[in-house]
């Protein structure tokens, strides 16, 4: 049995393997997001100017500390301090500006990719993950490229500058320090990996604890109904202890850094002081040089710590980089791929269509025709793929085998925008956008719409009366996803939108399900108005919605089990007769 710690270790081993490709991912993202290089160069230049002023200060400070009080030294120190302070403020402002510019470009790029991605991507990526990529992940990458990259370049400049200055003071003392530097770097590297791993495990356990508590708190009625308070209390205590142990280890790791860093600093000071005293006695170095050397070595330690922080930041951004890179590598929908189609002039035919979601096969050999201007109903057991037919019709997915043709031509050869404009859809819970009733009715319209047209569409959808009774009429806000309206009202607004859209093909997916009898009556009347003169395809478990169809397609086990009118199928198809019996039994209860 694999324990939780072993599972976590395997996760991090996989992450270590992925790390090797992190730079490749960064370079991909840099070029795809079109980084503002001019701003980047300006920020790097200002950073280097700031670094140069920082390099100059210890030289003046060492002279002042050893009694070299001359006008050039005093004026030079004051000028360096004042300019350094001013440039430091400019650097922070420009760096934030660069960060914001990069951030908005990444978020725009990601949003654009999401909008143009095919539906199969949304099948395996949750909406919360999409939000995380637009907000958290993009901010992480922007911080690395916009903040850490310029500062790291300046740090490299400072590091080489400090080393150069150290050797100009005394090459013997500089060599002694160079022997110490690898020890410091080695500690930072190993401590960095250890700290990153422990922190990652702790945050992972905190995330699981938060998820557990959230789920249990929402399930309190169930817990009390089944009298499982003691069991869930024990589970909660176990999860709390699990996080406590990880957090305790994290605090120990964080504590270790300070004494070890101080110990390494003491070793460094002993080297400089001990060897410096020897060089002073041998008249190989002056007191001013020794003090200046001491100050510059302190700067060198600071630059090494910056590399450590950059390493941690890169490690933390690794997951964000990988996720965004995967999104960037996904194929996009191709819209301009063929001739435009403005009207449906013939039938739609499914010929030997096979399709599945991953390993789950839905259709093996689907054959049927949707006649133009007629009402076609699709019925079948749950999971038989009725809604998938709609998805294939709108080209959300592509058949793995077979063809779907419209007007005698494969639908894949039509311009995608014009093809989808042929459809209006009303489903079981037609979601509305956050905005006004008016904005929802005209949503998707590519032309100016008059108030008279909007009112006419609402009237035909049996929605005008309730809209006029709203506080602000058509300018009433519907709330998030239409939450301020009832289910029946939302459906009628969706139908008004479909009427105004005036598309050739109408898709109705359980459009009257979950409505009370009064609301259903209003919606049914609106639907009959909407279907007049259109090619309509209806999915419904309600017999009253399908028995008047010109054609009923019965799908079962990936194939068409029967096709015909209600009367024809009652005579010829046992599965359809069972469907009707179940409906009549349900209605009678």
N, C-alpha and C positions, 0 to 999 in steps of 0.2 A: 504493500500500500504506500502511495506517495504522500508524505507529510506536507503540510503547508509551507514550512521553510524550504524543503527540497523543491517544491513547485516554484517558489519565488526565486530560488537559485537558478533553476532552469530558464526562467523568464529572463533573468539578467544575463545568463550565458548567451541566449539568443540575441539580446540587445547588444552585447559586446561584438557579436558577429556582424550585426547590422551597422555598427559604428564605422567599420572600415569604408563604407560607402557614403559617409556623411558629407565629405568634401565634394564628392561628385554631385550629391543632392543640392548642396549650397550653390555650386556653380550653375546648375540647371535653373535654380530659382532666381539667381541674380540676373541671368539673361532673359528669362521669361517675364520677369516683372518690370524690366526696363528701369533699372536703378537710376536716379538722377545723378549722373556721374559728375557733372559740373559742381553741384552742391557738395558731393562727396569729396572732391579734390579741394574745394575751398575749406571745408571743415578739417581735413587732414593737414592742410597747410597751416591753419590757425593752431591746431593741436601741436604741430612741430615747433611753431614759434613760441608757444607756451612752454614746451619742453626745453627749448634753447634758453629761455629766461630762467627756468628752474635750474638748468645746468650751471648758469653763471653765478647764482646766489651763494653756494657754499664757498666759492673762491673769495668773494668779498667778506663773507662772514668769518672765515678763518683768519683773515688779516685783522679784522676788527677785534676778534677774540684774543689775538696775540699782541695787541697793542699797536698795530700799524694804522694809526689814525691820521690819514691824509685826506685832503679835499677830494681827489679822484676816487679814493676808496669809499668815502662817505656818500658823495654824490652818486657814484655808480651803484652802491647798494640801494639807495633810496629810489633811483630810477628803475632798477630791476624789480624792486618790491612793488612799486606803484604800477608799472607796466604789467607785471605778472598778475596783479589783482584784477586789473582791467581786462586783460586778455582772457583770464580765467572765466570772468563773467560772460564775455563774448563767446567763448568756447561752449559754455553750457547752453546758451541761447541757440547758437547755430546747430549744436548737436541735437537739441530737442526738435528744432525745425526739420533737420534732416531725418530724424527718426519718424516724425509725423508724415513726412512726404513719402518715405518708404512704406510706412504702415498703410496709408491710404491706397497706395498702388497695389500692395499685396491683397488687401481686402477687396479692392475692385476686381483684381485678376481672379481671385477665388470665387467671388460672386458671379462673375461672368462665366466661369467654368461650370459652376453649379447650374446656372440657368440653361446652359447649352448641353448639359450632360444627358445621356440617354436614361430611360427609366430604370434599366437594370442596375445602375449604380445606386439608386435610391432603395433598391431591394435589400442591399447588404450594408448600407451606411445609414445610421439613425439620424433623425433631424437634429437631436442634441449634439451629435458629432459634427454635423455641418455647421452648427452655430459655433462650436468650439474652434473649428478651423478658421472661421471668419474673424473671430474675436481673439481668443487666447493664443492659438497657434500663430496667427499672423503677427500678433504683438511680440511673441517670443522671437520670431525670425527677424523682425524689424529692429528689435533691441540689439540683437547680435550684429547685424549688418550696419545699423545706423549709429549705435553707441560704442560697442566693443571693438569693431573693426578699426575705426579711426583712432581710438584711444590706444589700441594695441600697436598700431603702426608708430604712433608717437612714443610708446613705451620702448619699442625696439630701438628707435632713434636715441632715446634717453640711455638705454642700456649700453649701446656701443659708445655713446658720448662719455658716460661715466667711466667705462673701462679705459677709454683713450686717455681721459684726464688722470686716472689712477697711475697709468704707466708713465705719464709725464712727470708726476710727482716723484715716484720711486719705483723702479721696475721690480726690485727685490720684494718690497712690501706688497706690490700688486700681484706678483706670482703667488705669494703666500695666501692671499685672499682667493685667488683663482682655484687653489686646491680645496678651499672650503665650499665654494659655490656648488659643485656637483652634489655635495652632501645635502645642502639646502634644497636643491631642485629635486633630488631623489625623495626626500621626505615629503615635499609638497605633492609630488606625483602620486605616491602611494597613499598618502593621507587623503588626497583628493578623491581617488577611486573608492577608498574605504568609506569616506564621508558621503559620497554620492550614493553608494549602494545602500548604506544604512538609512539615509534620508528617504530614498525611494521606497524602501520597504515600509518605513514608518508611514509615509503618506499613502501608500497603497492600502495599508491596514486601516488608516483613518477613513479612507474612501469606502472601504467595505463596512466599517462600523457605521458610518453615516447612512449608507444604503440600507443596512440592516435595521437601524433605528427608525428610519423613515418608513420602511415597509411595515414594521411592527406597529408603529403608532397609527398608521392608516387602517390597520387590521384589528384594532382594539375590540370592536363589536364582535368580530369572529372569534377572537381569543376568549372573550367572556362567554359567548354562546356555547363554545365547546369546552369551557372550564379548563383552559390550558395555561393559566397565569403562572403556575409554578414552573412549568416546562419552559415557557418563554423567558421567565425571570432568570433561570439557569443559563439559557442560551445567551441572554444579554450580558450576564456576568462573565461568561467565558469570552465573549467578544471584547468586552472592556479590558479584561486581563491580557488578552492577546495584544491589544493596542498598547497597554501600559508597559509591557515588557519591551516592545519595539521602541517606545518613546524613551524608556530608561536607557536602553543601549545607545540611542541617538544622543542623549544628553551626556553620556560618558565619553562618546567619540568627540563631541563638541568641546568637552572640558579638556581632553587630552591635548588639543591643538595649542592652547595657551602655554602650559608648562614646557612642552617640547620646543615650541618656537622661542620661548625665552631662553631655554637651555642652549639652543643653537646660536641665539644672539650672544649669549655669554661666551661661548666658544669663539665666535667671531671677534668679540671685543678683546678677549685674552690674546688672540693671535696678533691683533693690531697693536694692542698696548705693549705686550711682551716684546714682540719683534721691533716695534717702534722705539721702545726704550733702548734696545740694543743698537739700533741704527743711529739714534740721537747721540749716544755715548761715543759711537764710532765716527761722529761728524759726517754721516752719510745722508742725513736729512735734517732740515730745520724744523723748529717748533711750528712755524706757520704751515709748512708742508704737511707735518704730522696731523695737525688739527684739521686742515682741509681734507686730508686723506680720510680721516675718521668720519667727517661729515658726508663725503661722497660715498663711502662704503654703506652708510645708512640709506642713502638713496638707492644703491644697488639692491639692498635687501627689499626695499619697497617695490622696485620693478619686478623682482622675482615673485613677490606676492600677487602682483597684477596678473602675471602669466597663470598663476594658480587659479585666480578668480575667472579668467577667460576660459580656462579648461573646464571649470565647473559649469559655466554658462553654456559652453558648447555641448557638454553632456546633457544638461537640462533641456536644451533645444533639439536634441537628437530626435526625440519622438515627433515633435512638431514638424521638423524638417522632412522626416520620412512620410508623414501623413499628407502634407501638402504636396510633396513630390509625386506621391501615388495619384493624387487628384489631378495634378498637371499632366501625368502620363496617360490618363484615361482618354479614350476616344470620345470625340464630341459628335453630336448629331449633325448630319450634313443636310442643310436646308436647300441650298441651290443645286439640286442634282438632276433636274429634268424640266420638262415643259410644265407650264402653269395650267391649272384646271380651275375654271370659274364655276362651272355647273356640272352636275351629274346628269348625263344624257342617257345612260343605259343601266344595266344591272351590275351588281357586285357578286362575284363568284369566288368561293373557296374551293380549291382543287388540290386534293391529296395533302392537305396542310398538317404538318407535324410540329409540335412545339412543347417545350417544357422549361421549368424554372430550375436551373442547375441539374441536379440528379432526379428531380421530380418530373416525370412525364405527364403532360396534361392531355395533349392530342396526339394520336398516332396516325390517323388518316381521316381528315375532316373534309367532307364534300357537301356543299349546299349553295344555293343562290338566293340573294336578297333582291327581289324585284324592285325596280324603280317605282316610286310613288305609292307603294303598298305598305301595309303593316305586317311586319314579321315578328313573331314572338319566339323567344328561345327559352326552353324549359329543360329541366334535368335535375338529377340529385345534387345535393350540396357537394361542392368540390369537383363538379364535372367540367368546369371551365367556361361557364356562361360569361362571367365578367372578363375573362381572358379574350373572348371573341371581340369585345369592345376595345380592349387594349391593342389587339392586332389590327383592328380596323383603323384605329387612329395612328398606327405605326409607332406606338410606344415600344413595341417589340417587333422583331422580324422573325417570320417562320423559319424553323430550322430546315424544313423540307416543304415542298409544294409552293403554290403561288396563290396570291389574292389579287384578283383583277377587277378593275372598274372601267366601264366603257371599252372592254376588250383589251386593256393594257395593264400590266402589273403596276400596282399602286406604288411600289418602291421607285418607279421611274418618274413619278410626278414630283414637282416642287413641293417640299414638305409643308411650307407655310400655307400655300394655296390649298393643299389637300386637307389639312386640318381645319381650314376655314370653312370647309363643307359641313362640318359637324357642329351640332349643339347637343349638350349633355345635361340631363337632369337625373341625379342619382338619389339614393335613399336619404342621404343627409347632405344636401347641397350646401357646401361651405360658402359663406360670403366673406368678402374682404372687409377689413376694418375701414369704415368710411360711411358715407350716407347711403340712403336707399337709392338715390339718383345715381351715384357713382357705381353702385352694384348692378343696376339695370343696364347701364351703358358700358359696362366693363367688357373689353375686347373689341369694341367698335373702333374702326379705323377712319371714321368721318365724324363731322359735327352732327349732333342729334338734337332736334328741336324738342321743346317741352311738350308740344302736342304729340309727337311720336312716342315719347316716354309715357305719357298719360294713356295713349291708345294701347300700348303694349301692356301696361299695368291693368287696364280695363279688361282686355282679352284674357289676362291671366287671373281674373277674379281677385286682383290685389288692390285695385284703385280705392275701394271703399275703406279698407283698413288703413291704407297709407294716408288717406286724407284725414283720418281720425287721429293719426300720430301727432305729437306736439308740434313738430316742425315739418310735417308732411314729407315730401320727397327729400328734404334736407335733414331728416332725422338720422342720427348716427345709429348704426345697427349693432355696434359693439364688436368685440373680437370674435371673428368667425360667425357673426350674426347673433351673438348671445342675447341681445336685447329683444329679439323677435322670437315668437313661438315657432315650433317645427313647421306647422302649416303655413305660416307667414313666410318663413324662409323659402319653402318650396315654391310658393307663388311668385316671390321675387325672382327666383331662379328661372321659373317658367317665363316670366316677363322678359328676362334677359335673353332667353332662347328665342322668344317671339321677335324681339327687336333685332336679333342677330340674323334671323330669316335665312338660316342655313338649309341646304338641300336635304341633309341627313340628320335625323333626330335619334338619339340614343337615350332610352329610359331604363334605368337600373333600379328596380324596386322603388319607384318614385313616390308611391303612396304608403309604403311600409311605415310602421310606427306612428301613424297619425290616428287621431280619434275620428269617429264617424262623420262629424260635422266638417272637420278640416279636410278629410278625405273627399267628401262630396265636392267642396270648392276646388280642390286640386284636380280631381277627375274631370270636372267640367273644363278647367283650364287646359288640361292635357289634350282633351278631344279637340279643342280649338287649335292647339299647337300642332297637332298631327295632320290637320287638313292639308291635302295636296303634297305631303312630304313622304320621303322614304323613311319609314320609322322602324326601329328595331327595339323590342321591348323585352326586358327580363323581369319576371314577376312570379311570385308564388301564389298570387291571388288569381283565381280562375276568372273572376269578372274582368280582369284587365287583359286577358289573352284570348278568351273564347270567340271574340269577334274578329280576331286577326285573319288576314288573308292567307297567312301561312304560319304554321307552328313547326319549329324545328326542335326535335327531341334529341338531346345529346346525352350519351351514356358511355362510360369507359373509353373516352377518347375518340368516339366516332358518332356519326349521326345514326340514331336508332330508329328514327321515323320522321316523316315530313308530310304535312298536309293540313287541312282545316281541322277545326275542333271535332266536327262530326266524323270526318274521315279517320282520324286517329282513334276516336272512341271505338270505331268498328274494327280497326286493323292492328292496334298496338296495345299489348297487355300492360306495359310499363306506364303508358299514358292513362289507361283506365284506372290503374292503381293511384296515380297522381290525382286524378279527379275524385276518386273515392275518399282519399285522405283529406282533400280540401272540403268536400261536402260534410265529412264527419266532423272536421274542425269547426266549420261554420255552424253546425247544428248544436254544438256544445255551448 
